[in-house]
Amino acid sequence: MTLEICAKAAVGAPDTLGDCPFTQRVLLTLEEKKIPYKIHLIDFSNKPHWFLEANPEGKVPVVKFAHSSLK
């Protein structure tokens, strides 16, 4: 099972990881433990509808499991 991580995209560069230290901590931990994951970069100036449904507060990081999410 691969985890899905919703992370903040860099301002002005939606294809680049942003500067959220909380997200960076999660990603560093996953890398260190060699846990596979897929990252979704979220443009905070235009948050997608599916992201706000998963996390109405619109904060990151969000870790999505098979049928639930951890905020």
Buried (B, 14 or more C-beta within 10 A) or exposed (E): EEBBBBBBBBEEEBEEBBEBEEBBEBBEEBEEEEEEBEBBBBBBEEBEEEBEEBBEEEBBBBBBEEEEEEE
